[in-house]
């Protein structure tokens, strides 16, 4: 059957020095379906001044939290931020 090209949505590229795993299409689909209108991209992984609890923000976070957790398979650099978002939506307090 040969070497696999994808596995559970993870793209697999075989090179002479090893294997590269990527979720590029998954990320693009995630951004296309969840990016709020007027959203601006940040140069860092998390803008420390942003308000995660804008109007309807909690609904958006609930919808993408599981998808973000799956994304950490190939993007361990976002694990802290994904954990923070998951923790905040799991037990929101009155201030949120």
N, CA, C and O of each residue as an XYZ file, in Angstrom:
384
protein
N       0.809     -1.187      0.000
C       0.000      0.000      0.000
C       0.863      1.266      0.000
O       0.378      2.337     -0.365
N       2.109      1.161      0.396
C       2.982      2.329      0.390
C       2.905      3.129      1.672
O       2.218      2.751      2.621
N       3.617      4.234      1.681
C       3.648      5.102      2.848
C       2.382      5.964      2.887
O       1.926      6.445      1.849
N       1.819      6.157      4.074
C       0.599      6.977      4.165
C       0.892      8.458      3.941
O       1.973      8.939      4.283
N      -0.068      9.178      3.370
C       0.052     10.625      3.174
C      -0.709     11.402      4.229
O      -0.346     12.531      4.562
N      -1.773     10.793      4.760
C      -2.551     11.417      5.828
C      -2.963     10.363      6.841
O      -3.072      9.182      6.513
N      -3.190     10.795      8.070
C      -3.655      9.918      9.134
C      -4.471     10.777     10.090
O      -3.923     11.663     10.745
N      -5.780     10.525     10.176
C      -6.699     11.305     11.004
C      -6.556     12.803     10.754
O      -6.573     13.594     11.697
N      -6.419     13.187      9.507
C      -6.329     14.594      9.146
C      -4.952     15.208      9.290
O      -4.766     16.388      8.995
N      -3.985     14.424      9.739
C      -2.613     14.919      9.868
C      -1.871     14.549      8.596
O      -1.782     13.376      8.233
N      -1.334     15.568      7.917
C      -0.603     15.321      6.679
C       0.801     14.819      7.013
O       1.462     15.342      7.910
N       1.243     13.804      6.284
C       2.539     13.171      6.523
C       3.401     13.346      5.284
O       3.026     12.938      4.185
N       4.570     13.965      5.481
C       5.520     14.141      4.386
C       6.767     13.335      4.717
O       7.354     13.487      5.788
N       7.164     12.479      3.786
C       8.336     11.640      3.985
C       9.527     12.272      3.279
O       9.461     12.573      2.087
N      10.604     12.470      4.008
C      11.816     13.027      3.439
C      12.990     12.102      3.709
O      12.843     11.076      4.373
N      14.138     12.463      3.201
C      15.295     11.591      3.392
C      15.814     11.644      4.831
O      16.564     10.763      5.251
N      15.418     12.672      5.590
C      15.875     12.786      6.980
C      14.794     12.422      7.995
O      15.011     12.539      9.201
N      13.650     11.988      7.521
C      12.598     11.604      8.445
C      11.213     11.951      7.942
O      10.981     12.098      6.742
N      10.308     12.077      8.879
C       8.902     12.328      8.582
C       8.493     13.676      9.172
O       8.891     14.019     10.285
N       7.701     14.433      8.426
C       7.174     15.711      8.899
C       5.661     15.594      9.016
O       4.984     15.187      8.071
N       5.139     15.954     10.183
C       3.696     15.946     10.414
C       3.185     17.376     10.347
O       3.813     18.288     10.885
N       2.056     17.578      9.695
C       1.502     18.915      9.529
C      -0.019     18.862      9.603
O      -0.644     17.881      9.200
N      -0.590     19.925     10.121
C      -2.046     20.066     10.164
C      -2.450     21.366      9.469
O      -3.392     22.032      9.898
N      -1.750     21.723      8.411
C      -1.973     22.982      7.707
C      -3.426     23.127      7.239
O      -4.051     24.155      7.496
N      -3.960     22.132      6.569
C      -5.336     22.210      6.080
C      -6.318     22.318      7.246
O      -7.295     23.064      7.176
N      -6.055     21.578      8.304
C      -6.904     21.626      9.495
C      -6.919     23.042     10.077
O      -7.979     23.541     10.455
N      -5.766     23.685     10.153
C      -5.665     25.044     10.681
C      -6.429     26.025      9.791
O      -7.178     26.866     10.288
N      -6.236     25.915      8.486
C      -6.922     26.817      7.567
C      -8.441     26.658      7.653
O      -9.171     27.649      7.635
N      -8.915     25.419      7.747
C     -10.356     25.172      7.899
C     -10.867     25.731      9.228
O     -11.958     26.298      9.287
N     -10.083     25.570     10.286
C     -10.454     26.077     11.601
C     -10.564     27.600     11.577
O     -11.528     28.160     12.099
N      -9.592     28.265     10.982
C      -9.618     29.724     10.909
C     -10.770     30.221     10.049
O     -11.423     31.207     10.390
N     -11.016     29.553      8.955
C     -12.089     29.968      8.044
C     -13.450     29.889      8.714
O     -14.307     30.744      8.494
N     -13.649     28.868      9.527
C     -14.967     28.660     10.119
C     -15.209     29.377     11.426
O     -16.359     29.459     11.859
N     -14.171     29.908     12.088
C     -14.371     30.466     13.419
C     -13.873     31.885     13.601
O     -14.137     32.485     14.644
N     -13.184     32.435     12.660
C     -12.607     33.765     12.834
C     -13.705     34.824     12.870
O     -14.459     34.964     11.907
N     -13.803     35.574     13.976
C     -14.842     36.605     14.063
C     -14.589     37.719     13.054
O     -13.438     37.971     12.696
N     -15.632     38.384     12.594
C     -15.452     39.502     11.654
C     -14.575     40.590     12.273
O     -14.730     40.923     13.448
N     -13.667     41.133     11.492
C     -12.791     42.191     11.967
C     -11.645     41.709     12.827
O     -10.956     42.521     13.444
N     -11.423     40.403     12.882
C     -10.356     39.837     13.695
C      -9.000     40.253     13.128
O      -8.782     40.215     11.917
N      -8.093     40.650     14.019
C      -6.747     41.032     13.607
C      -5.772     39.968     14.101
O      -5.895     39.475     15.222
N      -4.817     39.625     13.267
C      -3.818     38.626     13.643
C      -2.739     39.271     14.501
O      -2.370     40.423     14.275
N      -2.238     38.540     15.474
C      -1.202     39.035     16.375
C       0.140     38.414     16.000
O       0.200     37.321     15.438
N       1.203     39.127     16.320
C       2.532     38.620     16.003
C       2.996     37.578     17.016
O       3.945     36.841     16.749
N       2.338     37.506     18.179
C       2.689     36.507     19.187
C       1.544     35.511     19.314
O       0.474     35.702     18.736
N       1.779     34.455     20.069
C       0.759     33.424     20.221
C      -0.451     33.906     21.013
O      -1.570     33.448     20.784
N      -0.226     34.833     21.948
C      -1.348     35.313     22.752
C      -1.147     36.779     23.073
O      -0.104     37.175     23.592
N      -2.144     37.574     22.764
C      -2.131     38.984     23.097
C      -2.558     39.108     24.543
O      -3.698     38.787     24.882
N      -1.661     39.570     25.403
C      -1.956     39.620     26.841
C      -2.972     40.700     27.187
O      -3.539     40.670     28.280
N      -3.220     41.650     26.293
C      -4.179     42.715     26.563
C      -5.570     42.419     26.014
O      -6.489     43.216     26.203
N      -5.736     41.293     25.341
C      -7.033     41.026     24.715
C      -8.074     40.574     25.739
O      -7.740     40.034     26.793
N      -9.328     40.806     25.407
C     -10.442     40.418     26.255
C     -11.053     39.148     25.684
O     -11.703     39.186     24.639
N     -10.850     38.022     26.362
C     -11.377     36.750     25.871
C     -12.895     36.669     26.012
O     -13.518     35.762     25.461
N     -13.484     37.594     26.734
C     -14.893     37.476     27.045
C     -15.729     38.562     26.364
O     -16.660     39.106     26.956
N     -15.384     38.863     25.123
C     -16.205     39.796     24.371
C     -17.569     39.166     24.121
O     -17.759     37.972     24.353
N     -18.514     39.967     23.648
C     -19.865     39.476     23.416
C     -19.846     38.233     22.537
O     -19.232     38.242     21.470
N     -20.486     37.204     22.951
C     -20.542     35.907     22.273
C     -19.184     35.216     22.199
O     -19.052     34.190     21.531
N     -18.187     35.755     22.867
C     -16.851     35.151     22.842
C     -16.821     33.780     23.473
O     -16.107     32.892     23.007
N     -17.591     33.598     24.529
C     -17.611     32.304     25.211
C     -18.143     31.211     24.303
O     -17.642     30.086     24.330
N     -19.153     31.525     23.498
C     -19.688     30.546     22.553
C     -18.636     30.153     21.523
O     -18.486     28.976     21.192
N     -17.915     31.140     21.025
C     -16.864     30.860     20.036
C     -15.776     29.992     20.656
O     -15.308     29.039     20.033
N     -15.371     30.321     21.891
C     -14.322     29.541     22.556
C     -14.770     28.103     22.794
O     -13.976     27.176     22.630
N     -16.033     27.903     23.179
C     -16.548     26.546     23.372
C     -16.478     25.750     22.069
O     -16.131     24.569     22.074
N     -16.804     26.394     20.971
C     -16.832     25.697     19.692
C     -15.451     25.282     19.206
O     -15.314     24.261     18.533
N     -14.431     26.059     19.537
C     -13.110     25.736     18.988
C     -12.158     25.098     19.990
O     -11.069     24.674     19.603
N     -12.531     25.017     21.263
C     -11.622     24.486     22.284
C     -11.152     23.065     21.954
O      -9.955     22.783     22.009
N     -12.068     22.187     21.618
C     -11.692     20.808     21.285
C     -10.828     20.735     20.045
O      -9.905     19.924     19.971
N     -11.126     21.582     19.069
C     -10.329     21.611     17.844
C      -8.913     22.090     18.139
O      -7.951     21.588     17.557
N      -8.787     23.049     19.031
C      -7.461     23.539     19.401
C      -6.668     22.479     20.156
O      -5.460     22.351     19.959
N      -7.334     21.723     21.012
C      -6.647     20.646     21.729
C      -6.099     19.627     20.735
O      -4.964     19.174     20.882
N      -6.886     19.263     19.729
C      -6.422     18.336     18.698
C      -5.236     18.915     17.931
O      -4.345     18.175     17.512
N      -5.221     20.217     17.748
C      -4.150     20.883     17.017
C      -2.809     20.810     17.755
O      -1.755     20.880     17.124
N      -2.839     20.672     19.071
C      -1.591     20.609     19.830
C      -0.787     19.344     19.548
O       0.347     19.221     20.013
N      -1.351     18.409     18.800
C      -0.590     17.214     18.404
C       0.666     17.621     17.635
O       1.749     17.090     17.881
N       0.519     18.554     16.716
C       1.663     18.988     15.914
C       2.138     20.382     16.285
O       3.190     20.811     15.810
N       1.402     21.098     17.112
C       1.782     22.465     17.494
C       1.857     22.561     19.015
O       0.998     23.178     19.644
N       2.871     21.960     19.598
C       3.002     21.983     21.058
C       3.260     23.392     21.586
O       3.077     23.642     22.777
N       3.680     24.314     20.722
C       3.938     25.687     21.146
C       2.672     26.434     21.553
O       2.765     27.476     22.201
N       1.506     25.937     21.196
C       0.259     26.599     21.578
C      -0.403     25.928     22.778
O      -1.505     26.315     23.167
N       0.246     24.936     23.367
C      -0.361     24.166     24.446
C      -0.730     25.035     25.655
O      -1.792     24.839     26.245
N       0.119     25.982     26.029
C      -0.185     26.828     27.186
C      -1.453     27.642     26.952
O      -2.336     27.685     27.809
N      -1.541     28.281     25.800
C      -2.692     29.130     25.492
C      -3.964     28.289     25.394
O      -5.018     28.703     25.877
N      -3.873     27.118     24.776
C      -5.032     26.236     24.660
C      -5.476     25.779     26.044
O      -6.674     25.708     26.318
N      -4.522     25.471     26.918
C      -4.862     25.097     28.293
C      -5.549     26.222     29.036
O      -6.497     25.990     29.786
N      -5.071     27.449     28.830
C      -5.678     28.615     29.465
C      -7.116     28.809     28.993
O      -8.015     29.018     29.807
N      -7.330     28.741     27.708
C      -8.681     28.893     27.150
C      -9.593     27.792     27.678
O     -10.729     28.064     28.067
N      -9.110     26.554     27.695
C      -9.918     25.427     28.184
C     -10.286     25.607     29.646
O     -11.414     25.329     30.053
N      -9.325     26.075     30.433
C      -9.583     26.278     31.862
C     -10.605     27.397     32.075
O     -11.492     27.268     32.919
N     -10.493     28.479     31.327
C     -11.412     29.591     31.502
C     -12.841     29.246     31.099
O     -13.787     29.700     31.741
N     -13.011     28.450     30.045
C     -14.383     28.124     29.634
C     -14.961     26.976     30.453
O     -16.176     26.783     30.491
N     -14.078     26.209     31.111
C     -14.572     25.104     31.942
C     -15.245     25.631     33.202
O     -16.295     25.129     33.602
N     -14.649     26.639     33.828
C     -15.207     27.202     35.052
C     -15.190     28.725     34.997
O     -14.406     29.360     35.703
N     -16.040     29.312     34.172
C     -16.074     30.774     34.121
C     -16.624     31.329     35.424
O     -17.535     30.759     36.024
N     -16.059     32.445     35.850
C     -16.525     33.096     37.059
C     -17.402     34.284     36.690
O     -17.522     34.632     35.515
N     -18.010     34.900     37.685
C     -18.939     36.000     37.424
C     -18.269     37.128     36.632
O     -18.905     37.742     35.776
N     -17.001     37.403     36.911
C     -16.297     38.467     36.218
C     -16.199     38.180     34.714
O     -16.179     39.112     33.910
N     -16.139     36.936     34.341
C     -16.021     36.574     32.929
C     -17.345     36.743     32.222
O     -17.442     36.486     31.022
